[in-house]
């Protein structure tokens, strides 16, 4: 079947979790279905879900006989061993000819290019595509459709659609995440089950209270978002240039899906038939009556704020937001001597050439930057998203720092989310001024594409999620000189990536990287709710909002100057005891994530790590002298093999 509006094809794209569900859903008003194989997709919790290869082949045959399309979700982040699995799966897909694959990890793009396969590629929402430069580069790489970032408004999508020849897909109904695509790392760091690998334990749906300024606020599930609902806004989606209307729900049953699909399919058909007298509310009440969570238009018409947070109870007395209990709060695993010993043993089994170690530090303020320069760190990163109350680095501050940098290399960090206004500002700043910078700490493919001709060195931040050697190879070809390893990478995967990567790898070894990156502003809770008692924060200043889980662990939330929220670990990451062993397998760049430290603490940590990299035999001794600055130390994903 085909739908057209003003000669432009419109597609209703729907999920199927099993072959039995597919055989029912394919007869609905859907134009296309998306489904996953038994490996390498973003829905890996249920073993009885997803499709065997023979089922994929048959599903494609059935759909094509009905003039409908099938897209395969090869959309999780691959570990080094899975790169080989992906090759075999891609060869199979090349034979059975789905209409496209949906991809997150650029290793898949690299493999398809190397293997000379003819498989159309769509970029997953997990690529977090949100700017024109990224869209343009994806198009050059042969990607024909983008599932845009959930945080993009229809106005922004329209601007992108009118200025590029890319197809755009937009989430239309279903379960949404609170965090930006591929920028929620806490499940991987805490449970060893990565949200970027189809195994999210949903810590965002824990029951958190809020504390700030010595006051406690009565929130419940403050990060549990409503389901997306665009049934009443199909005209606006078509006007924005959206080609594919995507319903989420690969874990939903057939009856629920078929009713929902037919409501949306009927609405699209009615609008195409008569856009002037179109009734946008015809089945709205039915959809509302059979909703799971409450409903929202998300970011389609601008930032929704607290109205995007679900408040609906189910009959059990618990929020439906909680739904199936994927996990309960647990303590971030404490660093212990037994695990340190096992890590050293594992690293001793791997040998590579080692170079002299250097120390990199990321800072949040001009005062922190001056401190790092005084301590003569090797590399200084000026954060592109500065936490309040500090202000972004000014031109004057940058010039003062670069003028006094001596042997330190200084890199200007970029924001993770960069819209056209951001590109305009940074383009002007970097092209019109000789700032004395050595390079940029880049955060998205569009920034690499836009700024690689400036003659500045490009290092990727950890938000690019380099998790395997093929992704590293891709980014090296794009223009990076150094890539920061994904902080979700467990030990064995990290070792394999470091050993096989053609790109030099930097490793975050201390501090607190951002583990959940939100457009949503949790600080709004303190403006609309009345506090219920007084209580100070335990580990961070009272001016920092903390989420308090059911086990009384406090998760700090920092707000940047754009109002975005950054959740950090409440224990500091610490790899100090085995820096020597990491250096022996080829890691020469060690980074401190220092944005959350006061000047005294930052100075102490820099000095300890400088002593360590100058004499790697002293790491154990230096670790014994290192005092925890927060709730303790953790190894994060390195706790897991």
Protein Blocks (a to p, Z undefined) as FASTA:
>chain_A
ZZdeehiacddddddfbfklmmmmmmmmbfbdcdddfehiablkbmkgcjdfklmmmmmm
mmmmnopacddddfbccdfklmmmmmmmmmmmmmnopabdcdfblklmmmmmmnopacdd
dddfklopabfklmmmmmmnopabdcddfkbcfklmmmmmmmpccdcdddfbdcddfbde
hiacklmmmnopafklopaghlmlpccdddeehiacddehklbccdddfklmmmmmmmno
pabdcdehfkbcfklmmmmmmmmmmmmmmmmmmmmlpcfklmmmmmmmmpcbdcdehjmn
ocekjmlpcfbdcfkopafklmpafbdcdddddddfklmmmmmmmmmmpccddddddddd
ddfbfklmmmmmmnopabdcddfbdcdfbdcddfklmmmmmmmnomaccdddddfbdcfk
lmmmmmmmmmmpcehpabdcdfbfklmmmmmmnopacdddfklopabfklmmmmmmnopa
bdcddfklcfklmmmmmmmpmbdcdddfbdjddfbdcfbdfklmmmmpccfbdcddfkbc
fklccdddfkopacdddddfkopacdddfbdcdfklmmmmmmmnopabdcddfklpcfkl
mmmmmmmmmmmmmomklmmmmmmmpccfblbccekjmlpZZ
